[in-house]
Amino acid sequence: MDPRRTRDPRLARTDPRQPQHQQLHTPTPNNGINSNPGSHSITPPQPFVSAMATVSSQVPSAAEASTSALTHSMNPPSAPGLKTRPMFCVVCASNQNRSMEGHFVLQKAGFRVISYGTGSAVRLPGPSIDKPNIYPFGTPYEDIYRSYRGKTHVCTYAANGLLQMLDRNRNIKRAPERWQDSKSVADIVITCEERCFDAVCDDLLSRGGEFNRVVHVVNVEIKDNHEEALIAGKAILDLAMAIESADDIDENIDAILQVQQEKHPHSLLHAVAYY
């Protein structure tokens, strides 16, 4: 039974699909009113019956409607214009200077970003160029900062920007992290020198690509000093903005890198790898 008929009394009076046995006494149309004065039955006018037959044929049955609703729930339409924001990862050797400058700039601009180092340990300037201070990855930036504050050459470390760098870092995240020990998945990895680029690509290759998830690895060659890191931070921001605004990163990455190379002096490398 058509479920509409239980709700609309007009539709409950007649089923246009059933044959009509009512006989008309005269050929003259009477607008559906029976000529027998003692009868209270009303026959719907023929145009109304025809219209109802057309509507009934166009309305799906309850079973058809149920099947359609189930199919719709299993295959919900995707929201138009909804796009997941990419995760950026900035990588240098010790996760101190260049990668943390990139992390700072992107985080301040509202991007999703993480950062790592690829070295075997964290190496920072020491009393001489051949005697760096070495810390294991995972040593909190706060602890490293305090250790430099208590050193004999504290004025030198303040003058060369090291203390300011550590102060910035401890306000961004807890400690330097090593790429090879990471479990995070990024969409774009930006390395800061070629040996870091090679280390990231080799590590991704060794993982076997079990997730079959594409990651673009881009190297932005940056000298390891505070001035160059500051300049390169702006270049990394431009690159991230161009990538995030792209309709299709995989299709547009070559054009994005070409524009980036024309705007900034840092040499670029690009590889496609898989998690």
C-alpha positions as CSV (number, residue, x, y, z in Angstrom):
1,M,0.0,0.0,0.0
2,D,1.2,3.4,-0.9
3,P,2.2,5.0,2.5
4,R,1.0,8.4,1.4
5,R,-2.6,7.1,1.5
6,T,-2.6,6.7,5.3
7,R,-1.7,10.4,5.6
8,D,-3.8,12.1,3.0
9,P,-7.6,11.3,3.2
10,R,-8.1,12.5,-0.4
11,L,-5.7,9.8,-1.7
12,A,-7.4,7.1,0.5
13,R,-10.7,7.5,-1.3
14,T,-9.6,5.9,-4.6
15,D,-6.8,4.0,-6.1
16,P,-6.5,5.1,-9.8
17,R,-4.7,1.8,-10.6
18,Q,-7.9,-0.3,-9.7
19,P,-10.6,-0.6,-12.4
20,Q,-13.6,1.7,-11.9
21,H,-17.0,-0.1,-11.9
22,Q,-19.1,3.0,-11.4
23,Q,-21.6,3.6,-14.3
24,L,-22.6,7.1,-15.5
25,H,-26.3,7.5,-16.2
26,T,-25.8,10.3,-18.7
27,P,-23.0,11.2,-21.0
28,T,-23.1,14.7,-19.6
29,P,-20.2,15.3,-17.2
30,N,-21.3,16.0,-13.7
31,N,-17.8,17.1,-12.2
32,G,-17.6,13.8,-10.3
33,I,-20.9,14.2,-8.2
34,N,-23.3,11.2,-8.3
35,S,-26.7,12.1,-9.6
36,N,-28.4,9.9,-7.1
37,P,-29.6,12.3,-4.3
38,G,-29.6,9.6,-1.7
39,S,-26.0,8.7,-2.2
40,H,-23.0,10.5,-0.6
41,S,-20.2,8.9,-2.6
42,I,-18.1,11.1,-4.8
43,T,-16.3,10.0,-7.9
44,P,-13.1,12.0,-8.5
45,P,-13.1,13.9,-11.8
46,Q,-11.3,12.1,-14.6
47,P,-8.5,14.7,-14.9
48,F,-7.8,14.1,-11.2
49,V,-7.7,10.4,-11.6
50,S,-5.3,10.7,-14.5
51,A,-3.0,13.0,-12.6
52,M,-2.9,10.6,-9.7
53,A,-2.0,7.8,-11.9
54,T,0.9,9.8,-13.3
55,V,2.2,10.8,-9.8
56,S,1.9,7.2,-8.5
57,S,4.0,5.9,-11.4
58,Q,6.7,8.4,-10.6
59,V,6.9,7.9,-6.8
60,P,9.2,4.9,-5.9
61,S,7.7,2.2,-3.8
62,A,8.7,1.8,-0.1
63,A,11.2,-1.0,-1.0
64,E,12.8,1.1,-3.7
65,A,13.1,4.1,-1.3
66,S,14.6,1.9,1.4
67,T,17.2,0.6,-1.1
68,S,18.0,4.1,-2.3
69,A,18.6,5.3,1.3
70,L,20.9,2.4,2.1
71,T,23.0,3.0,-1.0
72,H,23.2,6.7,-0.2
73,S,24.4,5.9,3.4
74,M,27.1,3.5,2.1
75,N,28.4,6.0,-0.4
76,P,28.0,9.5,1.2
77,P,28.8,12.4,-1.2
78,S,32.1,14.1,-0.5
79,A,31.8,17.7,0.7
80,P,32.7,20.0,-2.1
81,G,35.8,22.1,-1.6
82,L,37.0,20.1,1.4
83,K,40.7,19.4,1.3
84,T,43.0,18.0,3.9
85,R,45.9,20.4,4.8
86,P,49.3,18.8,4.1
87,M,51.7,18.0,6.9
88,F,55.2,19.6,6.5
89,C,58.4,18.2,8.0
90,V,61.6,20.2,8.1
91,V,64.9,18.3,8.5
92,C,68.5,19.3,9.1
93,A,71.4,17.5,10.8
94,S,70.8,18.3,14.5
95,N,67.3,19.7,14.6
96,Q,68.6,22.9,16.1
97,N,69.2,25.8,13.7
98,R,67.9,25.4,10.1
99,S,65.1,22.9,10.7
100,M,63.9,24.8,13.8
101,E,63.9,28.1,11.9
102,G,61.7,26.5,9.3
103,H,59.5,24.9,12.0
104,F,59.2,28.3,13.8
105,V,58.2,30.2,10.6
106,L,55.7,27.6,9.4
107,Q,54.1,27.2,12.8
108,K,53.8,30.9,13.2
109,A,52.0,31.1,9.9
110,G,49.6,28.4,10.9
111,F,50.9,25.4,9.0
112,R,50.9,21.9,10.2
113,V,54.6,21.2,10.8
114,I,57.0,18.9,12.6
115,S,60.9,18.8,12.5
116,Y,63.7,16.3,12.9
117,G,67.5,15.9,12.6
118,T,69.3,13.1,10.7
119,G,72.7,13.1,12.5
120,S,73.8,10.4,15.0
121,A,73.8,13.1,17.8
122,V,73.2,16.8,18.3
123,R,76.3,18.8,17.8
124,L,76.6,22.4,18.8
125,P,79.5,24.9,18.9
126,G,81.9,24.3,21.8
127,P,85.0,26.1,23.1
128,S,86.7,25.6,19.7
129,I,85.7,24.6,16.2
130,D,87.2,21.1,16.7
131,K,85.5,20.6,20.1
132,P,81.8,20.7,19.6
133,N,79.4,20.1,22.5
134,I,77.6,16.8,21.8
135,Y,74.1,15.8,23.2
136,P,72.0,12.8,22.5
137,F,68.7,13.3,20.6
138,G,65.9,13.7,23.1
139,T,67.9,15.9,25.4
140,P,65.4,18.8,26.3
141,Y,66.2,22.1,24.8
142,E,65.7,23.6,28.2
143,D,68.6,21.4,29.6
144,I,70.9,22.4,26.7
145,Y,70.0,26.1,27.2
146,R,70.8,25.9,30.9
147,S,74.1,24.1,30.3
148,Y,75.2,26.9,28.0
149,R,74.1,29.5,30.4
150,G,76.4,28.0,33.0
151,K,79.5,27.7,30.7
152,T,82.6,29.8,30.9
153,H,82.1,31.4,27.5
154,V,78.5,32.3,28.0
155,C,79.1,35.8,26.5
156,T,80.5,34.3,23.4
157,Y,77.5,32.0,23.0
158,A,75.2,35.0,23.5
159,A,77.1,37.0,20.9
160,N,77.0,34.4,18.2
161,G,73.3,33.8,18.6
162,L,73.4,30.3,20.1
163,L,71.6,31.2,23.3
164,Q,68.9,33.0,21.4
165,M,68.5,30.0,19.1
166,L,68.1,27.6,22.1
167,D,65.7,30.0,23.7
168,R,63.5,29.9,20.6
169,N,63.7,26.2,20.3
170,R,62.6,25.4,23.9
171,N,59.4,27.5,23.2
172,I,58.6,25.4,20.1
173,K,58.9,21.8,21.3
174,R,60.5,19.8,24.1
175,A,63.6,18.3,22.5
176,P,65.4,17.6,19.3
177,E,64.2,14.5,17.5
178,R,65.9,12.1,15.2
179,W,64.3,11.4,11.8
180,Q,65.4,7.7,11.7
181,D,63.5,7.1,15.0
182,S,60.3,8.9,14.0
183,K,56.9,7.3,13.4
184,S,55.2,10.4,12.1
185,V,53.9,10.6,8.5
186,A,54.4,13.8,6.5
187,D,53.2,14.9,3.1
188,I,56.1,17.2,2.3
189,V,59.6,16.8,3.8
190,I,61.9,19.8,3.4
191,T,65.6,19.0,4.0
192,C,68.2,21.7,4.5
193,E,71.2,20.2,2.9
194,E,72.0,17.4,0.5
195,R,73.3,14.9,3.0
196,C,70.1,15.2,4.9
197,F,68.1,14.8,1.7
198,D,70.1,11.5,1.0
199,A,69.6,10.3,4.6
200,V,65.8,10.8,4.4
201,C,65.5,9.2,1.0
202,D,67.6,6.2,2.1
203,D,65.6,5.8,5.3
204,L,62.3,5.9,3.4
205,L,63.6,3.3,1.0
206,S,64.6,1.0,3.8
207,R,61.1,1.2,5.3
208,G,59.7,-0.6,2.3
209,G,56.8,1.7,1.6
210,E,54.4,-0.5,3.5
211,F,51.7,2.2,3.6
212,N,52.1,3.0,-0.1
213,R,51.7,6.7,0.8
214,V,53.4,9.3,-1.4
215,V,55.7,11.8,0.2
216,H,57.6,14.6,-1.7
217,V,61.1,15.2,-0.4
218,V,62.5,18.6,-1.4
219,N,66.0,19.8,-0.5
220,V,66.6,23.5,0.0
221,E,70.3,24.0,0.3
222,I,71.1,26.2,3.3
223,K,74.4,27.1,5.0
224,D,74.4,26.2,8.6
225,N,74.5,29.6,10.2
226,H,71.9,31.9,11.8
227,E,71.8,34.5,9.1
228,E,71.3,32.0,6.2
229,A,68.7,30.1,8.3
230,L,66.8,33.3,8.8
231,I,66.8,34.1,5.0
232,A,65.9,30.5,4.1
233,G,63.0,30.5,6.6
234,K,61.2,33.0,4.3
235,A,61.9,30.8,1.3
236,I,60.5,27.8,3.0
237,L,57.4,29.7,3.9
238,D,56.9,30.7,0.3
239,L,57.3,27.1,-0.8
240,A,54.8,25.9,1.8
241,M,52.3,28.5,0.8
242,A,52.5,27.5,-2.9
243,I,52.2,23.8,-2.1
244,E,49.2,24.2,0.2
245,S,47.4,26.3,-2.3
246,A,47.9,23.8,-5.1
247,D,44.8,21.9,-6.3
248,D,46.9,18.8,-6.8
249,I,50.4,18.6,-5.3
250,D,51.5,15.6,-7.3
251,E,50.5,17.3,-10.6
252,N,51.8,20.8,-9.7
253,I,55.0,20.2,-7.7
254,D,57.3,20.6,-10.7
255,A,55.8,24.0,-11.6
256,I,55.9,25.1,-8.0
257,L,59.6,24.2,-7.7
258,Q,60.4,26.0,-10.9
259,V,58.8,29.2,-9.6
260,Q,60.6,28.7,-6.2
261,Q,64.0,28.4,-7.9
262,E,63.3,31.6,-9.9
263,K,62.4,33.6,-6.7
264,H,65.1,32.3,-4.3
265,P,68.8,31.6,-4.5
266,H,68.8,28.2,-2.8
267,S,69.4,25.2,-5.1
268,L,66.7,22.6,-5.0
269,L,66.4,18.8,-5.2
270,H,63.2,16.8,-5.4
271,A,62.4,13.1,-5.0
272,V,59.1,11.2,-4.7
273,A,59.2,8.5,-2.0
274,Y,56.7,6.3,-0.1
275,Y,55.9,5.6,3.5
